[in-house]
Amino acid sequence: GFAEGTYITAIAAGADFALALDSTGTVWAWGSNESRQLGLGDSAASVVRAPKAVTIPGGAQIAAIYAGDVSSYFISTAGTVYAAGTDERFMTTGVDSVTGESVKGYGNTPTALSLLAHTVEISDRYALKSGGTIWNLPQSAVSPDIRKASELGSSANGHPNNLAVAIAAHSERVDGEVTGSA
C-alpha cells in the first residue's frame, strides 16, 4: 500500500486498466493485464484487482505516466521513456539483434525506449520530445523504426491528424523549454 504522507499526483487510464503515479515517483497499476500492459512481469493474461507497484529498471524516478488502449508509458525525470504492453494496434514483432528472439510490442516489464530520450509527453502513438518535435513510437522494443512525425496536418488516409495537434496542445513552453502540463 501507500506510505503515510504519500499522495497520488497523476492518473492515466487505458481501455481496461489504470495507472497512478504517487508523490515518491512510484507507479501503481491495476486492471486488465491481457496485453501485459501493467508492466508487472506477468507472462499470462490476468486481472489485477488492487494497485501493485511497478518496478522500473535501475530504480529510475518517474515523472509522468501515460496509457494507450493496451500499453503503458512511464517517463523518468531524466526523460527516458519506459514502455510495457504487447498488443497496441501499431505494434509488430521485432527480432532482438543480440539474442535473436522475437519480441512482440514492448514486453511485460517496463522496457527503455532509448531512441526516445528527452521525451516530455506521449499520446496515442506519438512522443513529444523536449525540443518540440513529435516522433512516432516504435512498433516494438527492438525496432529501429523511430522517426519524426512528418505530416502533422493529415494522417495517411488524408483525415486531419488531431492526435499530433493534441499532444502539442498539452505541453507548454517555459523559458524556451517544452514542459508537460500538470
VEXLUMZA-380503 format. One line per field, with one value per atom (N, C-alpha, C): atom name; y, x, z; residue number from 1. Coordinates in steps of 0.1 Angstrom, whole numbers, plus 2048, in hexadecimal, padded with zeros to 3 digits. Layout:
REM residues N
atomo CA:...
yy Y:...
xx X:...
zz Z:...
num NUM:...
This chain:
REM residues 182
atomo N:CA:C:N:CA:C:N:CA:C:N:CA:C:N:CA:C:N:CA:C:N:CA:C:N:CA:C:N:CA:C:N:CA:C:N:CA:C:N:CA:C:N:CA:C:N:CA:C:N:CA:C:N:CA:C:N:CA:C:N:CA:C:N:CA:C:N:CA:C:N:CA:C:N:CA:C:N:CA:C:N:CA:C:N:CA:C:N:CA:C:N:CA:C:N:CA:C:N:CA:C:N:CA:C:N:CA:C:N:CA:C:N:CA:C:N:CA:C:N:CA:C:N:CA:C:N:CA:C:N:CA:C:N:CA:C:N:CA:C:N:CA:C:N:CA:C:N:CA:C:N:CA:C:N:CA:C:N:CA:C:N:CA:C:N:CA:C:N:CA:C:N:CA:C:N:CA:C:N:CA:C:N:CA:C:N:CA:C:N:CA:C:N:CA:C:N:CA:C:N:CA:C:N:CA:C:N:CA:C:N:CA:C:N:CA:C:N:CA:C:N:CA:C:N:CA:C:N:CA:C:N:CA:C:N:CA:C:N:CA:C:N:CA:C:N:CA:C:N:CA:C:N:CA:C:N:CA:C:N:CA:C:N:CA:C:N:CA:C:N:CA:C:N:CA:C:N:CA:C:N:CA:C:N:CA:C:N:CA:C:N:CA:C:N:CA:C:N:CA:C:N:CA:C:N:CA:C:N:CA:C:N:CA:C:N:CA:C:N:CA:C:N:CA:C:N:CA:C:N:CA:C:N:CA:C:N:CA:C:N:CA:C:N:CA:C:N:CA:C:N:CA:C:N:CA:C:N:CA:C:N:CA:C:N:CA:C:N:CA:C:N:CA:C:N:CA:C:N:CA:C:N:CA:C:N:CA:C:N:CA:C:N:CA:C:N:CA:C:N:CA:C:N:CA:C:N:CA:C:N:CA:C:N:CA:C:N:CA:C:N:CA:C:N:CA:C:N:CA:C:N:CA:C:N:CA:C:N:CA:C:N:CA:C:N:CA:C:N:CA:C:N:CA:C:N:CA:C:N:CA:C:N:CA:C:N:CA:C:N:CA:C:N:CA:C:N:CA:C:N:CA:C:N:CA:C:N:CA:C:N:CA:C:N:CA:C:N:CA:C:N:CA:C:N:CA:C:N:CA:C:N:CA:C:N:CA:C:N:CA:C:N:CA:C:N:CA:C:N:CA:C:N:CA:C:N:CA:C:N:CA:C:N:CA:C:N:CA:C:N:CA:C:N:CA:C:N:CA:C:N:CA:C:N:CA:C:N:CA:C:N:CA:C:N:CA:C:N:CA:C:N:CA:C:N:CA:C:N:CA:C:N:CA:C:N:CA:C:N:CA:C:N:CA:C:N:CA:C:N:CA:C:N:CA:C:N:CA:C:N:CA:C:N:CA:C:N:CA:C:N:CA:C:N:CA:C
yy 7F4:800:80D:818:825:828:82E:832:83F:841:84C:859:863:86F:86F:863:861:864:86B:86E:86C:86B:868:876:876:883:882:876:874:867:866:85A:859:84D:84B:83F:83F:834:82F:822:81B:815:80C:806:7FF:7F7:7EF:7EF:7F9:7F9:807:809:816:816:822:825:831:831:83C:83F:84B:850:856:852:858:862:869:874:870:863:85E:85A:85A:856:848:841:833:832:829:827:81B:81C:811:80E:801:7FC:7F2:7F2:7E8:7E8:7DD:7DB:7CF:7CF:7C5:7C5:7B9:7B8:7AE:7AE:7A4:7A6:7B2:7B5:7B9:7B4:7B6:7C5:7CE:7DC:7E2:7DA:7DF:7E0:7D9:7D9:7D2:7C8:7C1:7B5:7B1:7A5:798:799:78D:788:77B:775:771:770:76C:777:777:781:780:78B:78B:798:799:7A5:7A8:7B4:7B8:7C1:7BC:7C3:7CE:7CE:7D9:7DF:7EB:7F1:7EA:7E7:7E1:7EB:7EC:7F4:7EE:7F7:7F3:7F5:7EB:7ED:7F2:7FE:805:801:7FD:7F9:804:7FF:808:811:80F:817:826:828:835:83C:849:851:855:852:855:863:86B:878:879:870:870:862:860:853:856:84C:84D:83F:83E:831:831:827:825:81C:817:80E:801:7FC:7F0:7F0:7FC:7FE:809:809:812:819:826:82D:835:834:83B:844:850:859:85D:85A:85D:86C:870:87E:881:877:87A:87A:878:878:86B:860:853:84D:847:841:832:82D:81F:81B:80F:80B:7FC:7F9:7EB:7E9:7DC:7D9:7D2:7C9:7C1:7C2:7C8:7C7:7D5:7E0:7EC:7EB:7F2:7F0:7F3:7FB:7FE:7F5:7EC:7E4:7D8:7D4:7C8:7C0:7B5:7AC:7B0:7B2:7B5:7AA:7AA:7A0:7A7:7A3:7A8:7A5:7AF:7AC:7A5:7A6:79F:791:78E:781:779:780:779:776:779:776:780:77B:783:78B:798:7A0:7A7:7A4:7AA:7B7:7C2:7CF:7D2:7D6:7DA:7D0:7C6:7BB:7BE:7B5:7B5:7BC:7C3:7CB:7D8:7E3:7F0:7EE:7F2:7F1:7FF:802:810:811:81B:81E:829:825:82E:838:835:83F:84A:84A:854:85C:85E:866:874:87A:888:88A:880:881:888:890:897:893:88D:889:87E:876:86B:86B:86A:869:85F:856:84C:846:848:842:84C:858:862:866:86B:870:87E:887:895:896:89A:89B:8A9:8AB:8B8:8C3:8C0:8CA:8CE:8C9:8CD:8C4:8BA:8B1:8A6:8A0:895:889:87E:872:866:85D:851:848:841:837:82B:823:817:80C:804:7F9:7ED:7EC:7E2:7E8:7E1:7E5:7E4:7DC:7DB:7E0:7E7:7EC:7FA:7FB:808:812:811:819:826:82C:839:843:84B:855:861:86C:879:878:87D:87D:889:886:890:897:890:896:899:8A5:8A8:8AC:8B1:8B6:8AC:8A0:896:888:87E:870:86A:85D:856:855:855:855:862:86D:87A:882:87B:882:88A:895:89D:894:897:88F:896:895:89D:898:88B:886:88E:891:898:8A6:8AC:8BA:8B9:8AF:8AE:8AC:8A4:8A2:8B0:8B7:8C4:8CE:8CD:8D6:8D3:8C7:8C4:8C7:8CD:8D1:8E0:8E6:8F5:8F8:903:907:911:90E:917:91A:926:92B:923:920:919:90A:905:8F6:8F1:8E5:8DF:8D7:8DA:8D2:8CD:8C1:8BC:8C3:8C5:8CC:8C3:8C8:8C0:8BE
xx 808:800:809:802:808:80E:81A:820:818:818:812:818:810:814:816:815:816:808:808:7FC:7FE:7F2:7F2:7F4:7FD:800:7FA:7F8:7F3:7EC:7E2:7DB:7DA:7DC:7DB:7D2:7C8:7BF:7C0:7C2:7C1:7B3:7B2:7A5:79F:7A7:7A2:7AC:7B4:7BD:7C0:7C7:7CB:7D9:7DF:7EC:7EB:7F3:7F3:802:805:813:812:81A:819:824:823:82C:83B:83D:84B:851:849:84D:84A:843:83F:833:833:828:820:813:80A:801:7FE:7F6:7EC:7E0:7D5:7CC:7C4:7BA:7BE:7BA:7BD:7CC:7D1:7DF:7E0:7D6:7D5:7E0:7E4:7EF:7FC:7FD:809:80C:802:804:806:804:807:815:81E:82C:831:829:82B:834:837:83F:837:82A:821:822:824:825:817:80D:800:7F6:7EC:7E1:7DA:7D7:7D1:7CA:7C2:7BC:7C2:7C8:7CD:7C3:7BD:7B2:7B6:7C2:7C7:7D4:7D6:7E3:7EF:7F8:805:810:81B:826:82D:831:838:847:84F:85D:863:86A:870:87F:884:893:89C:8A5:8AF:8A9:89D:897:895:893:891:885:887:87C:873:866:85C:855:854:84E:841:83E:831:82D:820:81B:810:80F:806:801:7F4:7EF:7E9:7ED:7E6:7DA:7D4:7C9:7CE:7D9:7DE:7EE:7F3:801:803:80E:811:81F:820:82C:82F:83C:841:84D:84C:857:85F:86C:874:878:87D:881:88C:893:89E:899:88C:886:887:88A:88A:87C:878:86B:86C:864:863:855:853:846:844:837:833:826:824:818:81C:813:817:80D:801:7F7:7F1:7F8:7F3:7F1:7E8:7E5:7F1:7FA:805:811:811:81C:81E:82A:82E:838:83C:846:853:85D:86B:874:880:88A:896:898:8A3:8B0:8B8:8C5:8CF:8CE:8D8:8D4:8C7:8C3:8BD:8B8:8B2:8A3:89E:891:887:87B:870:86A:867:862:855:84A:83D:83B:839:837:842:83F:849:84C:844:846:83E:841:838:83F:84A:850:854:856:85A:867:867:873:876:883:888:887:881:881:88C:898:8A4:8A4:89E:89E:894:88C:883:888:895:89A:894:893:88F:880:878:86A:863:859:852:843:83E:830:82D:823:820:811:80C:7FE:7FC:7F3:7F0:7FD:801:80E:819:818:821:829:835:83C:841:83F:843:851:85B:868:86B:874:877:87A:87F:882:876:86A:85E:85A:862:85F:856:84E:845:84A:84B:850:846:846:83E:844:83C:841:846:850:854:84A:84A:841:844:850:854:860:863:86E:87C:87D:889:889:87F:87E:886:88D:894:88B:87E:875:871:879:875:877:86D:86E:866:86A:862:855:84B:83D:83D:83E:840:833:828:81C:813:815:80C:7FF:7FD:7F0:7E6:7EB:7E2:7E7:7DF:7E3:7E5:7E8:7EB:7DE:7D2:7C6:7C1:7C8:7C4:7BB:7B8:7B0:7B9:7B3:7BC:7C1:7CE:7D5:7D4:7C9:7C7:7CF:7D4:7DC:7E9:7F0:7FC:7FA:7EF:7EC:7E8:7E1:7DD:7EA:7F3:7FF:807:807:80E:806:7F9:7F1:7F1:7F6:7F6:803:80C:819:81A:824:825:834:838:846:848:852:856:865:868:876:87D:875:87B:87B:877:877:869:866:859:858:84C:84A:83B:839:82B:823:816:80D:809:806:802:7F3
zz 800:800:800:802:802:80F:810:81C:821:82E:834:82E:82A:825:816:810:801:7FB:7F0:7E9:7DA:7D3:7C4:7BD:7B3:7AC:79E:798:78B:789:781:77D:76E:769:75A:758:74F:74D:73F:73E:731:72F:725:722:72E:735:740:74C:74D:758:75C:767:76C:771:771:777:780:78B:793:797:798:79C:7A9:7B3:7C0:7C2:7CD:7D0:7D2:7D3:7D5:7C7:7BD:7AF:7AC:7B5:7B3:7AA:7A1:798:79D:79E:7A2:796:794:789:78E:787:78A:77E:77E:773:76A:75E:755:751:751:74D:741:739:72E:724:722:719:720:72C:735:736:735:735:743:74E:75B:75F:757:75A:766:76B:777:775:769:766:765:765:764:756:754:747:742:74B:747:749:740:742:74F:755:762:765:770:775:782:784:791:797:7A3:7A9:7B3:7B7:7C0:7BB:7BD:7B8:7BC:7B3:7B5:7B0:7B8:7B4:7A8:79E:792:794:792:793:787:788:77C:77C:771:770:776:77E:784:78F:793:79D:798:78B:785:78C:78F:794:789:78A:780:783:778:779:772:769:761:75D:75C:757:74C:743:738:735:731:72E:71F:718:70B:70D:703:705:70D:709:70F:711:714:716:720:727:732:72F:732:730:73D:740:74D:748:74B:748:755:754:760:761:76D:76E:765:760:756:748:746:738:731:738:732:732:727:725:728:731:734:72F:729:724:727:728:72A:722:71D:715:708:703:6F8:6EC:6EE:6E3:6DF:6E0:6DB:6CC:6C6:6B8:6AE:6B2:6AA:6AC:6B6:6BA:6B0:6AF:6A7:6AE:6A8:6AF:6A8:6B1:6AC:6B1:6AB:6AF:6B6:6C3:6CB:6C4:6C0:6B9:6C1:6CE:6D7:6DA:6DE:6E1:6D6:6CB:6C0:6C3:6CF:6D3:6CD:6CA:6C6:6D2:6D0:6DA:6D5:6DB:6D7:6DF:6D9:6E0:6EA:6F6:6FF:70A:70B:716:722:72C:738:744:742:74D:746:74E:748:741:734:72B:727:728:724:715:710:701:6FF:6FF:6FF:6F4:6E9:6DE:6E0:6EB:6EE:6FA:6FB:707:706:711:713:70F:711:70F:71A:718:722:723:718:718:70D:70F:706:704:6F8:6F5:6E9:6EB:6E1:6DC:6CF:6CA:6C8:6CF:6CD:6DA:6D9:6E4:6E1:6EB:6EA:6F1:6E9:6EF:6F4:6FD:703:6F9:6EE:6E3:6DC:6DF:6D9:6CD:6C9:6BE:6C2:6B9:6BC:6B4:6BB:6B5:6B6:6AC:6AD:6B8:6BF:6C9:6C1:6C6:6BE:6BF:6B5:6B4:6BD:6C2:6CC:6D4:6DF:6E7:6E0:6D5:6CE:6C0:6BD:6AF:6AE:6A3:6A0:699:69A:691:697:6A1:6A6:69B:698:68E:692:68D:68F:688:68F:68A:680:673:669:664:664:65F:66B:671:67D:679:66C:668:664:660:65B:65E:660:662:654:654:648:63F:645:63D:639:63C:638:642:64D:657:660:667:670:67B:67E:688:695:69C:6A8:6B4:6B3:6BE:6BF:6B4:6B5:6BA:6B6:6BA:6C9:6CE:6DC:6E5:6E0:6E9:6EB:6E0:6E1:6EA:6EA:6F1:700:704:712:718:711:717:715:71C:71C:71B:716:716:722:729:735:733:731:72F:724:719:70D:70E:719:71B:71B:715:715:722:729:735:734:73A:73A:743:740:749:754:75F:76B:76C
num 1:1:1:2:2:2:3:3:3:4:4:4:5:5:5:6:6:6:7:7:7:8:8:8:9:9:9:10:10:10:11:11:11:12:12:12:13:13:13:14:14:14:15:15:15:16:16:16:17:17:17:18:18:18:19:19:19:20:20:20:21:21:21:22:22:22:23:23:23:24:24:24:25:25:25:26:26:26:27:27:27:28:28:28:29:29:29:30:30:30:31:31:31:32:32:32:33:33:33:34:34:34:35:35:35:36:36:36:37:37:37:38:38:38:39:39:39:40:40:40:41:41:41:42:42:42:43:43:43:44:44:44:45:45:45:46:46:46:47:47:47:48:48:48:49:49:49:50:50:50:51:51:51:52:52:52:53:53:53:54:54:54:55:55:55:56:56:56:57:57:57:58:58:58:59:59:59:60:60:60:61:61:61:62:62:62:63:63:63:64:64:64:65:65:65:66:66:66:67:67:67:68:68:68:69:69:69:70:70:70:71:71:71:72:72:72:73:73:73:74:74:74:75:75:75:76:76:76:77:77:77:78:78:78:79:79:79:80:80:80:81:81:81:82:82:82:83:83:83:84:84:84:85:85:85:86:86:86:87:87:87:88:88:88:89:89:89:90:90:90:91:91:91:92:92:92:93:93:93:94:94:94:95:95:95:96:96:96:97:97:97:98:98:98:99:99:99:100:100:100:101:101:101:102:102:102:103:103:103:104:104:104:105:105:105:106:106:106:107:107:107:108:108:108:109:109:109:110:110:110:111:111:111:112:112:112:113:113:113:114:114:114:115:115:115:116:116:116:117:117:117:118:118:118:119:119:119:120:120:120:121:121:121:122:122:122:123:123:123:124:124:124:125:125:125:126:126:126:127:127:127:128:128:128:129:129:129:130:130:130:131:131:131:132:132:132:133:133:133:134:134:134:135:135:135:136:136:136:137:137:137:138:138:138:139:139:139:140:140:140:141:141:141:142:142:142:143:143:143:144:144:144:145:145:145:146:146:146:147:147:147:148:148:148:149:149:149:150:150:150:151:151:151:152:152:152:153:153:153:154:154:154:155:155:155:156:156:156:157:157:157:158:158:158:159:159:159:160:160:160:161:161:161:162:162:162:163:163:163:164:164:164:165:165:165:166:166:166:167:167:167:168:168:168:169:169:169:170:170:170:171:171:171:172:172:172:173:173:173:174:174:174:175:175:175:176:176:176:177:177:177:178:178:178:179:179:179:180:180:180:181:181:181:182:182:182
